[in-house]
Amino acid sequence: MKEDLALGLVRVTEAAALGCAKFLGRGDKIAADEAAVDGMRKYFDVIDINGTVVIGEGEMDEAPMLYIGEKVGMQQKSSFEVDIAVDPLDGTNLVARGLPNALSVVAVAKKKCLLHAPDMYMDKIAVGPKAYGTIDIDAPIQHNIKCVARALGKRVEDITVIMLDRERHKDLMDGVREVGARIKLIKDGDIAAAIATGFEDTGVDMMVGKGGAPEGVIAAAALKCLGGEIQARLSPSNEEEIKRCRNMGIKDINKVLFIDDIVKGEDVYFAATGVSDGDLLKGVVYHSNNRAKTHSVVMRCKTGTIRVISAIHDLNKKVITV
């Protein structure tokens, strides 16, 4: 795939973030999500890819745009065929309530290289590159913390574990406290939480817990670019979800999914733009004269390149160009 695809993807996430950030704290998560989807969809049309959305806003009858199976990109004969995973607004509730850590994200890989994860829960554990190879999703949380601490050269009590603030995570919280490590609880947005493990200055060492499977795939793409690790297992809650897994070609529902099972190969790109301020990126800031500032990160697995981009946008002149 082309190197300039990375910068094209940043334009996609910037457009989504600029659209939905205006709804910060206004209590309307539906309007915020619609604005993010609309901005993202328009900018996909000028990228030279033949893309298929494999993780998106839902099925065709549930979402007018960026639905699973939708074709995006310029769709030329010479365009690369790719799978695309999108979350135009990871953290709709965060934006509606004016809370931190909302992101606009997109992941791209060669066709048939992204897990087509059904919309259900997934158990996850994730770490950054220095702790690669030290985690085991089937091991007690206490054991994983000790292994990660050893790999990072930290005391156990200095390890920070991030997870969603949910009742279902009570046993995990008790285990972390039992061993003496620190816990950082978040309201929503476990994509940002997983990615934070890959950046030392976030102070986050490990992400654990049960969250959305689609979000797990997007986080895996970012962690693969960073050299980090994620292990996961689908967690269907009823027979209908089990049937959905099988219809999507997932035969062993209980299988532990390693990062290479979720994201295959090295032709992988990830881009994210902050919507509200977070551990990873600052949110959109609106300036005078209809200008706005965004902060983004874009990664390419094949080269290991990680670009952090700060951009000023003149919204009076914002037009979509090839």
C-alpha positions in Angstrom: 0.0 0.0 0.0 1.1 3.6 -0.5 2.9 5.6 2.1 0.8 8.6 1.6 -2.3 6.6 2.7 -1.3 7.4 6.3 -1.8 11.2 5.8 -5.0 10.6 3.9 -6.4 8.6 6.9 -5.5 11.5 9.2 -7.7 13.8 7.1 -10.5 11.3 7.6 -10.3 11.3 11.4 -9.7 15.1 11.5 -12.9 15.6 9.6 -14.9 13.3 11.9 -13.5 15.0 15.0 -14.1 18.5 13.7 -17.7 17.6 13.0 -18.6 16.0 16.3 -16.5 18.2 18.7 -19.1 21.0 18.3 -21.5 18.8 20.3 -19.2 18.5 23.4 -21.3 18.7 26.5 -24.6 19.3 24.7 -26.2 16.1 25.7 -26.9 14.8 22.2 -24.8 11.7 21.5 -26.9 10.9 18.4 -26.2 14.2 16.7 -22.5 14.0 17.7 -22.2 10.5 16.2 -24.0 11.6 13.0 -21.7 14.5 12.5 -18.6 12.3 13.0 -19.9 9.7 10.5 -20.8 12.4 7.9 -17.4 14.0 8.1 -15.5 10.7 7.9 -17.6 9.4 5.0 -16.9 12.5 2.8 -13.2 12.3 3.2 -13.0 8.6 2.4 -14.3 9.4 -1.0 -11.1 11.2 -2.0 -8.7 8.4 -0.9 -7.3 6.1 -3.5 -8.4 2.8 -2.1 -11.0 0.2 -2.9 -12.2 -0.2 0.7 -14.8 -2.3 2.4 -16.0 -1.5 5.9 -15.7 -4.6 8.0 -16.3 -2.9 11.3 -18.5 0.1 11.3 -21.7 1.7 12.5 -23.8 -1.5 12.1 -25.5 -3.4 9.4 -26.9 -1.6 6.3 -30.4 -1.5 7.7 -29.1 0.0 11.0 -26.8 2.7 9.6 -27.2 5.0 6.6 -23.4 5.4 6.3 -20.2 3.5 7.1 -22.2 0.3 7.6 -20.6 -3.1 7.5 -20.1 -4.0 3.9 -20.2 -0.5 2.6 -17.6 0.4 -0.2 -15.5 3.5 0.4 -12.7 5.2 -1.4 -12.2 6.2 -5.0 -12.8 2.6 -6.1 -10.6 2.8 -9.2 -9.3 -0.2 -11.0 -5.8 0.5 -9.7 -6.9 1.2 -6.1 -5.7 -1.1 -3.3 -8.3 -3.5 -1.9 -8.4 -3.0 1.8 -10.5 -3.8 4.8 -11.5 -0.8 7.0 -12.5 -0.7 10.7 -14.0 2.6 11.8 -15.3 4.2 14.9 -16.1 7.8 13.9 -16.7 8.7 17.5 -15.4 6.3 20.2 -17.1 7.8 23.2 -20.5 9.2 22.2 -21.5 9.4 25.8 -18.2 11.1 26.6 -18.9 13.9 24.1 -22.5 14.3 25.1 -21.4 14.8 28.7 -18.3 16.8 28.0 -16.0 14.2 29.4 -12.4 13.3 28.3 -10.9 10.6 26.1 -13.3 10.7 23.1 -11.5 9.8 19.8 -12.2 9.5 16.1 -10.4 6.4 14.8 -9.8 4.3 11.7 -7.8 1.2 11.0 -6.9 -0.1 7.5 -5.3 -3.4 6.5 -5.1 -5.5 3.3 -8.3 -7.4 2.3 -9.1 -10.3 4.6 -6.5 -9.2 7.2 -8.9 -7.7 9.9 -11.0 -9.9 12.1 -14.7 -9.5 11.2 -15.7 -9.2 14.9 -19.4 -9.3 15.6 -20.9 -6.5 17.8 -20.7 -8.2 21.2 -18.5 -8.2 24.2 -14.9 -9.4 24.2 -12.5 -10.0 27.1 -9.2 -8.2 26.6 -5.8 -7.6 28.0 -3.3 -5.3 26.4 0.2 -4.0 27.0 2.8 -1.8 25.3 5.9 -3.1 23.4 8.2 -3.4 26.5 5.8 -5.9 28.0 5.2 -7.9 24.8 5.1 -11.6 25.5 4.5 -11.3 29.3 0.7 -11.5 29.5 -1.7 -14.4 29.5 -5.4 -13.7 29.4 -6.1 -17.0 31.2 -3.8 -16.2 34.1 -4.9 -14.3 37.2 -4.7 -10.6 37.1 -2.2 -10.6 40.0 0.2 -12.8 37.9 -0.1 -10.6 34.9 0.7 -7.5 36.9 3.8 -9.0 38.4 5.0 -10.1 34.9 4.4 -6.7 33.4 6.1 -5.0 36.4 9.2 -7.2 35.9 9.3 -6.5 32.1 9.0 -2.7 32.7 11.5 -2.6 35.5 8.9 -1.2 37.9 7.7 -2.0 41.3 4.3 -3.7 41.4 2.8 -0.8 43.3 3.8 1.5 40.5 1.9 -0.4 37.8 -1.2 1.4 36.6 -4.0 -0.8 35.2 -6.8 0.9 33.3 -10.3 -0.5 32.8 -13.9 0.5 32.3 -15.8 1.5 35.4 -18.3 -1.4 35.3 -19.8 -3.7 38.0 -18.7 -6.7 35.8 -15.1 -5.7 36.6 -15.3 -6.0 40.4 -13.2 -9.2 40.6 -10.5 -7.6 38.4 -10.5 -4.5 40.6 -10.2 -6.7 43.7 -7.3 -8.6 42.2 -5.4 -5.4 41.2 -5.9 -4.0 44.7 -4.9 -7.2 46.4 -1.5 -7.2 44.7 -1.1 -3.4 45.5 -1.1 -2.0 42.0 -2.9 1.2 40.9 -6.2 1.4 39.1 -7.4 4.0 36.6 -11.2 3.8 35.9 -12.7 5.2 32.8 -16.4 5.8 31.9 -16.1 4.8 28.2 -13.6 4.6 25.4 -11.5 1.5 25.8 -9.8 2.0 22.4 -8.0 5.0 23.8 -7.3 3.0 27.0 -5.7 0.1 25.1 -3.6 2.4 22.9 -2.4 4.3 26.0 -0.4 1.3 27.1 1.8 1.8 24.0 3.0 5.3 25.1 5.1 5.5 28.2 4.2 9.1 29.0 0.5 8.2 29.5 1.4 6.4 32.7 -0.8 3.4 31.7 0.9 0.0 31.8 -2.0 -2.4 31.2 -5.6 -2.5 30.0 -7.9 -5.3 31.1 -11.6 -6.0 31.0 -14.7 -6.8 29.0 -15.6 -4.3 26.2 -16.8 -4.2 22.7 -15.3 -6.7 20.2 -15.2 -4.2 17.3 -13.3 -1.8 19.5 -10.9 -4.6 20.3 -10.0 -5.0 16.6 -9.4 -1.3 16.1 -7.2 -1.2 19.3 -5.3 -4.3 18.0 -4.4 -2.5 14.8 -2.9 0.4 16.7 -1.0 -1.9 19.1 0.4 -3.9 16.2 1.8 -0.6 14.7 3.2 0.2 18.2 4.7 -3.2 18.7 2.4 -3.9 21.7 0.3 -6.9 22.5 -3.4 -7.7 23.0 -5.0 -11.0 23.8 -8.8 -11.4 23.6 -11.7 -13.9 23.7 -15.2 -13.3 22.4 -17.8 -13.3 25.1 -21.3 -13.9 23.5 -24.1 -13.4 26.0 -26.9 -15.5 24.4 -27.6 -18.1 21.6 -28.3 -15.4 19.1 -24.8 -13.9 19.5 -23.3 -17.4 19.3 -25.1 -18.0 16.0 -23.9 -14.6 14.7 -20.3 -15.6 15.4 -20.7 -18.8 13.4 -22.4 -17.0 10.6 -19.3 -14.8 10.4 -17.0 -17.8 10.1 -15.9 -17.9 13.7 -15.9 -21.6 14.6 -14.2 -21.7 18.0 -15.9 -19.0 20.1 -13.7 -19.8 23.1 -10.4 -19.5 21.3 -7.9 -17.1 22.7 -7.3 -14.5 19.9 -3.7 -13.2 19.7 -2.8 -10.0 17.9 -1.9 -11.9 14.7 -5.3 -13.6 14.7 -7.1 -10.2 15.0 -4.8 -8.2 12.6 -2.9 -10.2 10.0 0.3 -9.0 8.2 2.2 -5.8 8.4 0.3 -3.7 5.9 -1.6 -2.0 8.7 -2.4 1.6 9.3 -4.1 3.4 12.2 -5.1 7.0 12.7 -6.8 8.8 15.5 -7.8 12.4 16.2 -8.8 13.6 19.7 -12.3 14.9 20.1 -12.1 15.8 23.8 -8.9 16.0 25.8 -7.4 12.7 26.9 -4.4 10.7 28.0 -3.4 10.1 24.4 -4.4 13.3 22.5 -5.8 16.7 23.1 -9.3 17.4 21.9 -10.5 19.9 19.3 -10.0 23.5 20.2 -11.9 26.2 18.4 -10.1 29.5 17.7 -11.3 32.9 16.6 -12.1 33.6 12.9 -13.6 30.1 12.5 -10.4 28.2 13.0 -9.8 25.0 14.9 -6.8 23.0 16.1 -6.7 19.2 16.1 -4.2 16.7 17.5 -3.8 13.4 15.8 -1.6 10.3 15.7 -1.1 8.1 12.6 0.9 4.9 12.5 2.2 2.4 9.9 3.1 -1.1 11.0 5.4 -1.9 8.1 7.8 0.9 8.8 7.1 1.4 12.5 6.5 5.1 11.8 4.4 7.0 14.4 3.5 10.5 13.5 1.9 12.9 16.0 0.3 15.7 14.0 -1.0 19.1 15.3 -3.0 21.0 12.7 -4.7 24.3 12.4 -7.8 24.3 10.2 -9.4 27.3 8.5 -13.0 26.2 8.5 -14.0 29.0 6.1 -11.8 27.3 3.5 -12.5 23.7 4.4 -13.2 21.9 1.1 -12.7 18.3 0.1 -10.0 18.0 -2.6 -8.1 15.0 -4.0 
